[in-house]
Amino acid sequence: MRSGVKVAVVGGVFAVVVGGVGYGAYNVLDGLGDSGVGGGSDTKATSSEVKTGPVTEDEIAETSKAFLAAWAKGEATAAAELTNNKGDAEPTLAGYSESAHVTGAVITPGPATGSKVPYTVRATVSYEGRTKPWTYASELTVVRGLTTGRPLVDWDPSVIHPELGKGESLETGESKTASIEAVDRNGNVLTKEKYPSLGGILDELRKKYGQKAGGTTGIETWINSANADGVDKTLLTLVKGKTGRVPTTLDAGIQAAAEKAVKKYDKSSVAAVEPSSGAIRAIANNPANGFESARWAKVAPGSTMKIVTAAMIIQNGLGSANSPVECPSTVPWEGRTFHNLEDFSLPNATLKRAFAKSCNTTFIKPVLPLGSGKRDTALGDEASRYFGIGQVWQTGVTTWDGKVPPSEGAETAASFIGQGKIQMNPLNMASITATAVKGRFLQPFIVPQTLDNRKFATASPLPGGVSDQLREMLTYTATSPEGTATKAMASVGGDKGGKTGSSEIGGQATSDSWFTGYSNDLAAAALVQSGGHGGDAAGPVVAEVLLAGP
């Protein structure tokens, strides 16, 4: 049975379909049997000959048109038959009207790009006498069935909504959590409409603090998380509940700069922390919806990790900012040879100059005298004991708090230059820079500790003189003619410093771009996936954020 969803499919290369009053005024699925479109999910073909090769333009047009029309009319079974996974597609399609309470849908497809077809959905959501329009964009991909040879929609929940993931569902009703009004440190209201990157954070704050803040529930459309302990995502508000006020440490001006900066690249993220307090001033991602790399990524940070390695070298008496060091083009380590970029070497170097030039060999060779037992754990001990990495941070929202595990063999050497098993994200690296500048770790946080009396992670202060040397090295890297961070930080004033990084990731032709830096009382770090050299991509992102700070 049809669910009662009205239909109109218009635009692009698709035929205009005008539906009359009621349902069944025009059935675009009629007569498609001879075209090879449809016929169920990817089950065995009835024909003795199974078509192979890429889908054609006509197949893409006909299949997508038929699928979108069936979906828009609420014909979940018919639409699911046009996908390569009927079992998963049908309940999700049925839920569009049954649980999300969509009572009308107009889908406007755009021109296909290859096998992908973008479209805009203009829907109407109705619940207990409340009605509201709902507009968003998504896309589908047409593929050839592996066993049938028929053109089919490659099923993914994001076909229905771009933020819908596997195991998730859409629902409309009385919200599960109380409404909030989150404000920045100056009392400015923070919304996901104005600051898209904060959508996930605002949903988490709502779940955790909404009731404590005195909020009440409303009527909404949301995505049910696939995990029992997960956070639901609000997509549409039909009736607002009373909002409870939740203070945050964010700064609207710095957040706006961060949102703008990450849009320069397809996959980028940035976080900014105040060294004097640990307060998170901004956190942004592009794309804004989905996985939030700024606080959840677990990837190698490249040469930005040399901040921690430098501290380890200084504290173990293996060098100091102005002591002479070797920077050969290569260095062997237990059967593997490590190289500098383009095999450069630096004669008459100091640790400060080697840091500024990002000489890999300098940050590997001096550690050999520690002995295999200590050197395999020395970096992790440094990161945890003094920089708070790997501890459990109680920021107020979920975060990945970094990892520098024990290693052995060549992985140990790789870890000293930010490769190997090290896992970091921009929030971790911004905190590391803030710790280097401040001289002690202050756990990052996004809501005041007094809101729920949660226990912050702590770490030992850096020993006397270490912070001063790290600041000297960071400043030299961002101000001297030979510093790899100088170009990116040229527009940033005040007391400043920076460090570039690039990390090789398996399966990527181009390395990830990393950059971390500070200006006055603001530290920031950015990651641009497949961005190449740190100064070229991530550097300008950090600079733009720092320019919005004190």
C-alpha positions as CSV (number, residue, x, y, z in Angstrom):
1,M,0.0,0.0,0.0
2,R,1.0,3.5,-0.6
3,S,1.8,5.5,2.5
4,G,0.0,8.7,1.4
5,V,2.9,10.8,0.2
6,K,2.1,13.1,-2.7
7,V,4.6,13.3,-5.6
8,A,6.0,15.5,-8.1
9,V,9.3,14.8,-9.9
10,V,10.6,17.7,-12.0
11,G,13.6,19.3,-13.6
12,G,17.0,18.2,-15.1
13,V,17.0,15.5,-17.7
14,F,14.0,13.9,-16.2
15,A,10.5,14.0,-17.7
16,V,8.1,16.4,-16.0
17,V,5.6,14.4,-14.1
18,V,2.4,16.2,-12.9
19,G,0.4,14.3,-10.3
20,G,-3.3,15.0,-9.9
21,V,-5.2,15.1,-6.7
22,G,-4.8,11.9,-4.8
23,Y,-2.5,9.0,-5.7
24,G,-2.4,7.0,-8.9
25,A,-3.1,10.0,-11.2
26,Y,0.2,9.2,-12.9
27,N,2.4,6.1,-12.4
28,V,5.8,6.7,-13.9
29,L,6.7,3.1,-13.3
30,D,4.3,1.9,-15.9
31,G,5.9,0.7,-19.1
32,L,9.5,0.5,-17.8
33,G,9.7,-3.3,-17.9
34,D,11.1,-3.4,-21.4
35,S,13.9,-0.9,-20.6
36,G,15.8,-3.2,-18.3
37,V,15.2,-0.9,-15.3
38,G,14.0,-2.4,-12.0
39,G,13.1,-6.0,-11.5
40,G,14.2,-6.2,-7.8
41,S,17.4,-6.0,-6.0
42,D,20.6,-7.6,-7.2
43,T,19.2,-11.1,-7.6
44,K,19.8,-13.4,-10.5
45,A,18.7,-12.2,-13.9
46,T,15.9,-14.0,-15.8
47,S,17.6,-13.4,-19.1
48,S,20.3,-15.8,-20.2
49,E,22.5,-12.8,-21.0
50,V,23.7,-10.5,-18.2
51,K,24.7,-7.1,-19.3
52,T,28.1,-5.8,-18.2
53,G,30.1,-2.7,-18.4
54,P,29.4,0.9,-17.1
55,V,25.9,2.1,-16.8
56,T,24.8,4.3,-19.7
57,E,23.4,7.8,-19.6
58,D,19.9,6.5,-20.5
59,E,20.1,3.8,-17.8
60,I,21.1,6.4,-15.2
61,A,18.3,8.8,-16.2
62,E,15.6,6.1,-16.3
63,T,16.6,4.3,-13.1
64,S,17.0,7.5,-11.0
65,K,13.8,8.9,-12.4
66,A,11.9,5.7,-11.5
67,F,13.4,5.5,-8.0
68,L,12.9,9.1,-7.1
69,A,9.3,9.0,-8.3
70,A,8.5,5.8,-6.3
71,W,10.2,7.2,-3.2
72,A,8.3,10.6,-3.5
73,K,5.0,8.8,-3.8
74,G,5.7,6.7,-0.7
75,E,6.0,3.4,-2.6
76,A,8.7,2.0,-0.5
77,T,8.6,-1.5,-1.9
78,A,8.7,-0.3,-5.5
79,A,11.6,2.1,-4.8
80,A,13.5,-0.5,-2.8
81,E,13.2,-2.9,-5.8
82,L,15.2,-0.4,-7.8
83,T,18.2,-0.6,-5.4
84,N,20.9,-3.2,-5.0
85,N,19.9,-3.8,-1.4
86,K,16.1,-4.2,-1.1
87,G,16.3,-5.6,2.4
88,D,18.0,-2.5,3.9
89,A,16.4,0.0,1.6
90,E,12.7,-0.8,2.1
91,P,12.3,-0.2,5.9
92,T,14.3,3.1,5.6
93,L,12.1,4.2,2.7
94,A,8.9,3.2,4.5
95,G,10.0,5.1,7.6
96,Y,10.2,8.3,5.6
97,S,6.4,8.6,5.9
98,E,5.6,6.2,8.8
99,S,8.1,7.4,11.4
100,A,9.4,10.7,10.0
101,H,5.8,11.7,9.2
102,V,6.6,13.2,5.8
103,T,3.2,14.0,4.1
104,G,4.4,15.5,0.9
105,A,7.6,15.5,-1.2
106,V,8.7,17.2,-4.3
107,I,12.1,16.0,-5.6
108,T,14.0,18.1,-8.1
109,P,16.9,16.2,-9.7
110,G,19.8,18.0,-11.3
111,P,22.0,17.0,-14.2
112,A,23.9,13.8,-13.6
113,T,27.7,13.9,-13.1
114,G,28.8,10.5,-14.3
115,S,26.7,8.0,-12.5
116,K,25.8,10.4,-9.7
117,V,22.5,12.2,-9.7
118,P,22.1,15.2,-7.2
119,Y,18.6,16.3,-6.2
120,T,16.8,18.7,-3.9
121,V,14.0,17.5,-1.6
122,R,11.2,19.8,-0.6
123,A,9.1,17.9,1.9
124,T,6.3,18.6,4.3
125,V,6.4,17.2,7.8
126,S,3.2,16.9,9.8
127,Y,2.7,15.7,13.4
128,E,-0.3,16.1,15.6
129,G,-1.6,19.1,13.7
130,R,1.8,20.8,13.4
131,T,3.2,21.2,9.9
132,K,6.5,22.5,8.6
133,P,8.4,22.5,5.3
134,W,11.7,20.7,5.1
135,T,14.2,21.3,2.4
136,Y,17.6,19.6,1.9
137,A,19.9,18.2,-0.9
138,S,21.3,14.7,-1.4
139,E,22.4,12.4,-4.2
140,L,22.3,8.9,-5.5
141,T,24.6,6.7,-7.6
142,V,23.4,4.3,-10.3
143,V,25.5,1.1,-10.6
144,R,25.1,-2.2,-12.6
145,G,23.9,-5.1,-10.6
146,L,26.6,-7.7,-10.0
147,T,24.5,-10.7,-10.8
148,T,21.5,-9.2,-12.7
149,G,23.4,-6.7,-14.9
150,R,20.5,-4.3,-14.4
151,P,21.0,-0.6,-13.5
152,L,20.2,-0.1,-9.9
153,V,20.5,2.6,-7.2
154,D,23.5,1.9,-5.1
155,W,21.8,1.8,-1.7
156,D,23.1,3.9,1.2
157,P,20.9,5.6,3.9
158,S,22.4,9.0,2.8
159,V,20.2,8.7,-0.4
160,I,17.3,9.6,1.9
161,H,19.1,12.3,3.8
162,P,22.9,13.2,3.6
163,E,23.4,12.8,7.4
164,L,21.6,9.5,7.7
165,G,24.0,6.6,8.3
166,K,23.9,2.8,8.5
167,G,21.7,1.6,11.3
168,E,20.1,5.1,11.8
169,S,16.5,6.1,11.3
170,L,14.4,9.2,10.9
171,E,11.7,10.1,13.4
172,T,9.3,12.9,14.1
173,G,7.7,13.4,17.5
174,E,8.2,14.8,20.9
175,S,12.0,15.2,21.3
176,K,13.9,13.0,23.7
177,T,15.9,15.7,25.2
178,A,15.3,19.2,26.6
179,S,16.0,22.2,24.4
180,I,19.0,24.5,25.1
181,E,20.3,27.8,24.1
182,A,24.1,27.5,24.0
183,V,26.0,30.8,24.3
184,D,29.6,31.7,23.8
185,R,31.8,33.3,26.5
186,N,30.3,36.7,25.7
187,G,26.7,35.6,25.8
188,N,26.2,35.4,22.0
189,V,23.8,32.6,21.0
190,L,25.4,29.7,19.0
191,T,23.2,28.0,16.4
192,K,24.1,25.3,13.9
193,E,22.5,27.5,11.2
194,K,25.1,30.2,11.8
195,Y,28.0,27.9,12.8
196,P,27.4,24.6,11.0
197,S,30.4,22.9,12.5
198,L,28.9,23.1,15.9
199,G,25.8,21.0,15.0
200,G,27.2,17.8,16.6
201,I,28.5,19.6,19.6
202,L,25.3,21.4,20.3
203,D,23.4,18.1,20.1
204,E,25.8,16.6,22.6
205,L,25.5,19.6,24.9
206,R,21.7,19.4,24.7
207,K,21.6,15.7,25.6
208,K,24.1,16.1,28.5
209,Y,23.0,19.5,30.0
210,G,19.5,20.3,28.6
211,Q,17.5,19.1,31.6
212,K,20.0,20.5,34.1
213,A,19.7,23.9,32.4
214,G,15.9,23.9,32.8
215,G,14.9,23.2,29.2
216,T,11.8,21.4,28.1
217,T,11.1,19.2,25.1
218,G,9.5,20.2,21.7
219,I,8.3,18.5,18.5
220,E,11.1,17.7,16.1
221,T,12.4,15.6,13.3
222,W,15.7,13.9,14.1
223,I,18.0,11.1,13.3
224,N,18.1,8.2,15.8
225,S,21.6,7.3,16.6
226,A,22.7,3.7,15.7
227,N,24.2,3.4,19.1
228,A,22.2,3.3,22.3
229,D,24.5,5.8,24.0
230,G,24.9,7.9,20.9
231,V,23.6,11.4,20.3
232,D,20.5,12.0,18.1
233,K,20.8,14.7,15.4
234,T,17.9,17.3,15.2
235,L,17.1,18.1,11.6
236,L,13.9,20.1,11.9
237,T,12.0,21.8,14.7
238,L,8.2,22.0,14.4
239,V,7.5,23.3,17.9
240,K,10.3,24.7,20.1
241,G,10.6,23.6,23.7
242,K,11.6,26.0,26.4
243,T,15.3,26.5,26.1
244,G,17.7,26.1,29.0
245,R,20.8,28.3,28.8
246,V,24.2,26.5,28.5
247,P,27.4,28.6,28.7
248,T,30.3,27.5,26.6
249,T,34.0,28.7,26.3
250,L,33.6,29.3,22.6
251,D,34.2,32.7,21.1
252,A,31.7,33.6,18.3
253,G,34.2,35.7,16.4
254,I,37.0,33.1,16.5
255,Q,34.4,30.4,15.6
256,A,33.2,32.4,12.6
257,A,36.8,32.7,11.4
258,A,37.3,29.0,11.9
259,E,34.2,28.1,9.9
260,K,35.3,30.3,7.1
261,A,38.9,29.0,7.1
262,V,38.1,25.3,6.8
263,K,35.8,25.9,3.8
264,K,39.0,26.6,1.7
265,Y,39.5,22.8,1.5
266,D,37.3,19.8,0.9
267,K,38.4,17.9,4.0
268,S,39.8,20.2,6.7
269,S,39.5,20.8,10.4
270,V,40.8,23.2,13.0
271,A,40.7,23.7,16.8
272,A,41.7,26.7,18.9
273,V,42.6,26.6,22.6
274,E,43.5,29.4,25.1
275,P,46.9,28.5,26.7
276,S,46.3,30.5,29.9
277,S,43.1,28.5,30.7
278,G,42.6,25.5,28.4
279,A,39.3,27.0,27.2
280,I,38.3,25.9,23.7
281,R,37.6,29.0,21.7
282,A,36.7,27.4,18.3
283,I,36.3,24.0,16.6
284,A,35.4,23.6,13.0
285,N,35.2,21.0,10.2
286,N,34.6,20.9,6.5
287,P,32.4,19.1,5.7
288,A,30.4,20.4,8.7
289,N,28.2,17.4,8.9
290,G,29.4,13.9,9.6
291,F,32.7,12.8,11.2
292,E,34.3,15.7,13.2
293,S,38.0,15.3,12.5
294,A,38.9,18.3,14.7
295,R,38.0,16.4,17.9
296,W,37.7,12.7,16.8
297,A,40.5,12.1,14.2
298,K,43.1,9.4,15.0
299,V,45.8,10.1,12.5
300,A,49.5,10.7,12.4
301,P,50.4,14.4,13.0
302,G,53.7,14.4,11.1
303,S,56.3,16.9,12.1
304,T,54.1,18.9,14.4
305,M,54.9,16.1,16.9
306,K,58.4,17.4,17.0
307,I,57.3,19.8,19.7
308,V,56.9,16.8,22.0
309,T,60.1,15.1,20.7
310,A,62.1,18.3,21.2
311,A,60.8,18.4,24.8
312,M,61.9,14.8,25.3
313,I,65.3,15.5,23.8
314,I,65.9,18.5,26.1
315,Q,64.7,16.7,29.2
316,N,66.9,13.7,28.6
317,G,70.0,15.8,28.2
318,L,70.3,14.9,24.5
319,G,70.3,18.6,23.3
320,S,68.9,22.1,23.8
321,A,67.5,24.8,21.6
322,N,70.9,26.3,20.8
323,S,73.2,23.2,21.1
324,P,74.8,21.8,18.0
325,V,73.1,18.8,16.4
326,E,73.6,16.7,13.3
327,C,71.2,17.0,10.4
328,P,72.4,14.5,7.7
329,S,70.2,13.8,4.7
330,T,69.5,10.2,5.9
331,V,69.8,8.2,9.1
332,P,69.6,4.4,9.6
333,W,67.5,2.8,12.3
334,E,67.3,-0.9,12.8
335,G,67.2,-1.9,9.2
336,R,65.3,1.1,7.8
337,T,66.7,4.4,6.4
338,F,64.9,7.7,7.3
339,H,65.1,10.6,4.9
340,N,64.7,14.4,5.1
341,L,62.5,16.0,2.5
342,E,64.3,15.8,-0.8
343,D,67.3,14.5,1.2
344,F,68.4,17.9,2.3
345,S,71.1,18.2,5.0
346,L,71.9,21.1,7.3
347,P,75.5,21.7,8.3
348,N,76.4,23.6,11.5
349,A,72.9,23.1,12.8
350,T,71.4,23.8,16.2
351,L,68.3,22.1,17.5
352,K,66.4,25.3,16.9
353,R,67.5,25.5,13.3
354,A,66.8,21.8,12.7
355,F,63.3,22.3,14.2
356,A,62.7,25.4,12.0
357,K,63.8,23.5,8.9
358,S,61.9,20.3,10.0
359,C,65.0,18.1,9.8
360,N,63.7,14.5,10.4
361,T,67.1,13.0,11.0
362,T,67.9,15.4,13.8
363,F,64.9,14.2,15.8
364,I,65.8,10.6,15.3
365,K,69.6,10.3,15.6
366,P,70.1,11.8,19.1
367,V,67.7,9.4,20.7
368,L,69.8,6.3,19.9
369,P,71.9,6.6,23.1
370,L,68.9,6.1,25.3
371,G,68.9,2.4,24.7
372,S,66.1,0.3,23.2
373,G,64.2,-0.2,26.5
374,K,63.8,3.5,27.3
375,R,63.6,5.0,23.8
376,D,60.7,2.8,22.9
377,T,58.6,4.4,25.6
378,A,60.2,7.8,26.1
379,L,58.0,9.7,23.7
380,G,54.8,8.3,25.1
381,D,55.9,9.0,28.7
382,E,56.7,12.6,27.7
383,A,53.4,13.1,25.9
384,S,51.3,11.7,28.8
385,R,53.2,13.0,31.8
386,Y,53.7,16.6,30.6
387,F,51.3,17.1,27.7
388,G,48.2,15.2,29.0
389,I,48.0,13.1,25.8
390,G,46.3,9.7,26.2
391,Q,44.6,10.7,29.4
392,V,40.8,11.0,29.6
393,W,39.8,14.6,28.9
394,Q,36.5,15.8,30.4
395,T,35.9,18.6,27.9
396,G,32.1,18.5,28.2
397,V,31.7,16.7,24.8
398,T,33.2,13.5,23.4
399,T,36.8,13.8,22.2
400,W,39.7,11.6,21.2
401,D,42.5,12.5,23.5
402,G,45.5,11.3,21.6
403,K,47.6,8.2,21.7
404,V,51.4,7.7,21.7
405,P,51.8,3.9,22.4
406,P,55.0,2.1,23.1
407,S,56.8,1.0,19.9
408,E,59.8,-1.0,18.8
409,G,62.2,-1.1,15.9
410,A,61.7,1.3,13.0
411,E,58.3,2.4,14.4
412,T,60.1,4.0,17.3
413,A,62.1,6.2,15.0
414,A,59.0,7.0,13.0
415,S,57.1,8.1,16.1
416,F,59.7,10.8,16.8
417,I,58.7,12.5,13.6
418,G,55.0,12.0,14.1
419,Q,54.5,8.8,12.1
420,G,54.2,5.2,13.2
421,K,51.4,4.4,15.7
422,I,50.8,8.0,16.9
423,Q,47.1,9.1,16.7
424,M,46.2,12.8,17.0
425,N,43.7,15.4,15.9
426,P,43.7,19.2,15.8
427,L,42.3,19.6,19.3
428,N,45.2,17.4,20.6
429,M,47.8,19.4,18.7
430,A,46.4,22.8,19.7
431,S,46.6,21.6,23.3
432,I,50.2,20.4,22.8
433,T,51.1,23.9,21.5
434,A,49.3,25.6,24.3
435,T,51.2,23.4,26.8
436,A,54.5,24.3,25.2
437,V,53.6,28.0,25.4
438,K,52.2,28.0,28.9
439,G,54.7,25.6,30.4
440,R,52.0,23.2,31.8
441,F,49.0,21.2,30.5
442,L,45.6,22.7,31.2
443,Q,42.9,20.3,30.0
444,P,40.9,21.7,27.1
445,F,37.2,22.2,27.9
446,I,34.1,23.6,26.2
447,V,31.8,24.1,29.1
448,P,32.8,25.3,32.6
449,Q,33.8,22.7,35.1
450,T,31.4,24.2,37.6
451,L,28.5,23.1,35.4
452,D,28.7,19.5,36.6
453,N,31.8,19.3,38.8
454,R,33.5,16.8,36.5
455,K,37.2,16.0,37.1
456,F,39.8,17.4,34.7
457,A,42.8,15.5,33.6
458,T,46.1,16.8,35.0
459,A,49.8,16.6,34.1
460,S,53.1,17.7,35.6
461,P,54.5,21.1,34.6
462,L,57.3,21.1,32.1
463,P,60.7,21.3,34.0
464,G,62.3,24.7,34.3
465,G,63.5,26.2,31.0
466,V,61.9,23.6,28.7
467,S,58.9,25.8,27.9
468,D,61.2,28.8,27.2
469,Q,63.2,26.7,24.7
470,L,60.1,25.4,23.0
471,R,58.7,28.9,22.6
472,E,62.1,30.0,21.2
473,M,62.0,27.2,18.7
474,L,58.4,27.8,17.7
475,T,59.0,31.6,17.3
476,Y,62.1,31.0,15.2
477,T,60.2,28.6,12.9
478,A,57.5,31.3,12.3
479,T,59.7,34.3,12.0
480,S,63.1,33.4,10.5
481,P,63.8,33.3,6.8
482,E,64.6,29.6,6.9
483,G,61.5,28.7,9.0
484,T,59.0,26.5,7.4
485,A,56.1,28.3,9.1
486,T,57.2,31.8,8.3
487,K,55.2,32.3,5.1
488,A,52.0,31.0,6.6
489,M,52.4,33.2,9.7
490,A,53.5,36.4,8.0
491,S,50.1,38.1,8.5
492,V,49.9,37.1,12.1
493,G,51.2,39.7,14.6
494,G,52.1,39.7,18.3
495,D,54.0,37.1,20.2
496,K,53.8,34.1,17.8
497,G,55.2,30.8,16.8
498,G,54.4,27.8,14.6
499,K,55.3,24.4,13.3
500,T,54.5,22.7,10.0
501,G,53.9,19.0,9.4
502,S,52.9,16.5,6.8
503,S,52.1,12.9,7.4
504,E,52.0,10.0,5.0
505,I,48.8,8.0,5.2
506,G,48.4,4.6,3.6
507,G,46.2,4.8,0.4
508,Q,46.7,8.5,-0.1
509,A,48.7,9.8,-3.0
510,T,49.3,13.1,-1.2
511,S,50.3,13.5,2.4
512,D,48.1,15.1,5.0
513,S,48.8,18.7,5.8
514,W,49.3,19.7,9.4
515,F,50.1,23.1,11.0
516,T,50.0,24.3,14.6
517,G,50.8,27.7,15.9
518,Y,50.0,30.4,18.5
519,S,49.6,34.1,18.7
520,N,49.5,35.9,22.1
521,D,46.9,33.8,24.2
522,L,45.5,31.6,21.4
523,A,46.9,28.3,20.1
524,A,45.4,26.6,17.1
525,A,46.1,23.5,15.0
526,A,44.7,22.4,11.6
527,L,44.5,19.3,9.5
528,V,43.9,19.3,5.8
529,Q,43.5,15.8,4.5
530,S,45.6,15.2,1.4
531,G,46.7,18.8,1.6
532,G,50.4,18.2,1.1
533,H,52.9,20.5,2.9
534,G,51.8,21.9,6.2
535,G,52.7,25.5,5.3
536,D,50.7,25.4,2.1
537,A,47.3,24.2,3.2
538,A,46.9,23.9,7.0
539,G,49.1,26.9,7.7
540,P,46.7,29.5,6.2
541,V,43.8,27.9,8.0
542,V,45.6,28.3,11.4
543,A,46.7,31.9,10.5
544,E,43.1,33.0,9.7
545,V,41.9,31.6,13.1
546,L,44.8,33.3,15.0
547,L,44.0,36.6,13.3
548,A,40.6,36.6,14.9
549,G,42.1,36.1,18.4
550,P,43.6,38.4,21.0
